[in-house]
Amino acid sequence: MPEKITFALYFGNRGFFPGELIADARRELVEAVKKAGYGYIIMDESLTRYGAVETREEGRKYAAFLEAYRGQFQGLILSMPNFSDENGAQAALSEAGVPILVQAYRDMPGKMDFAHRRDSMCGKFAMCNVLRQCGIKYTIMEPFTVDPGEAKFQEHLEAFAGICRIVTGMKRLNLGAIGARTTAFKTVRVDEIGLQRHGVNVETFDLSEVFRLMKEVKPDRIAAKKNRILETTAFNYEDAKLETIARLASVVDDYIEEYDLGAVAIRCWNELEMTYGIAPCLILGELNDRGIAAGCEVDVPNAVIMKALSLAGNSAPMLLDINNNYGMEDDKSILFHCGPVPLSLMEGKGVTEEHLMFRKSFGAGSGVGINHGQIKRNIEVTFASAKTENGKIWSFLGEGRLTGEKMEEGFFGCGVVMQHPRMQEIVTYVGREGYRHHLSLTAGSNAWAVREALTNYLGYEIHSFF
């Protein structure tokens, strides 16, 4: 992903409307985009009448402008200062290849005479109709008409930037599945061909190869990785355990670089525990903070949806179990996992512990590497889970709140209580529709942008709880 989202700016026109409307729109839209912190490209106004598009010939000029900047913009804003010509837009945008936000100016009382009226609302209906006829994907937001100078339009830009990050980052996503699906976990079966048809390419890596490569990691890389891990946790076990975790982390980094991976899903037990006495939770948390969506238990579909959530809000994701009901409070559930939570979503550094279930099964010291700590509370989150079925990617999506309740002492790893007024509907849906017990989350309220990007532009099937 580029460091900064850049929008191509397009202005429509109809010749009998006053030309100053276009001049104002060019200035106002540039100011709005710059205020929001995004980049822009804009065609020289001398190339067409008023610097807008109102004919097929002008549309072809704009198409050539886009082609010249191919790869340098991630979204396009189609601004309609007035009714605007659809034929020019068709010629201009048929090969745009990026999400398109259709923005139309408001008409205002006192300016409804022929000299001042814009008719942009009516024109937006016509524009969307023709774009749809031509198979050109586009986005519209509420309110249907909004001026670039409004605070509401700043919200539109933020959401649209999230859409653009998702589409850019996921229409060609490489995902690494490190280790085979754990035999007992049929819940994380996945259709790789169905993923590929949605732009997600899965690369698989055998643990035997991982173990061989761990022996070859150079001392300087081990030292650097150990220091990075210690930034996220208090590590109170023997240095040999930390070195082994650092070796594994270095091998994963090598796979990410060599295969250009944007997400990974790792087989987290029981070979790592029985062979090396470690768990990879610390590694996953660190990866998530770096923007590499990292899921455990080889949950490939949730690594995919974690990536979408992360791109939408430009923030770190985490993968938790929908683990427990919360007493008699049916609008709440306890979310928990062993410790793969990014530091940015925790209330401070964690403490490295060993996995209690592995200790019970395999003996003391067999699962060192979980990060025990408190997930941030009293924050809004976007959540989702995903599966593959019948050649499609399916997901449910919503927004909830992580509450202030303190976890009981008996919990190890990381846990938190999530509240949602439709919690019972959500968990019933998970059971009825055959989703796994995992839930992907990130901070912020970005569900609308995630749904728009995944359904409108990437062809996912989404069920909404917002």
Secondary structure by P-SEA (a helix, b strand, c coil): cccbbbbbbbbbbbccccaaaaaaaaaaaaaaaaaacccccccccccccccccccaaaaaaaaaaaaaaccccccccccccccccaaaaaacccccccbbbbbbbbbbccccccccccaaaaaaaaaaaaaaaaccccccccccccccccaaaaaaaaaaaaaaaaaaaccbbbbbbccccccccccccccaaaaaaacbbbbbbbaaaaaaaaaaccaaaaaaaaaaaaacccccccaaaaaaaaaaaaaaaaaaaaaccccccccccccccccccccaaaaaaaaaaaccccccccaaaaaaaaaaaaaaacbbbbbbbccccccccccbbbbbccccccccccccbbbbbccaaaaacccccccccccccccccccccccbbbbbcccccccccccccccccccccccccbbbbbbbcaaaaaaaaaaaaccccbbbbbccccaaaaaaaaccccbbbbbbcc
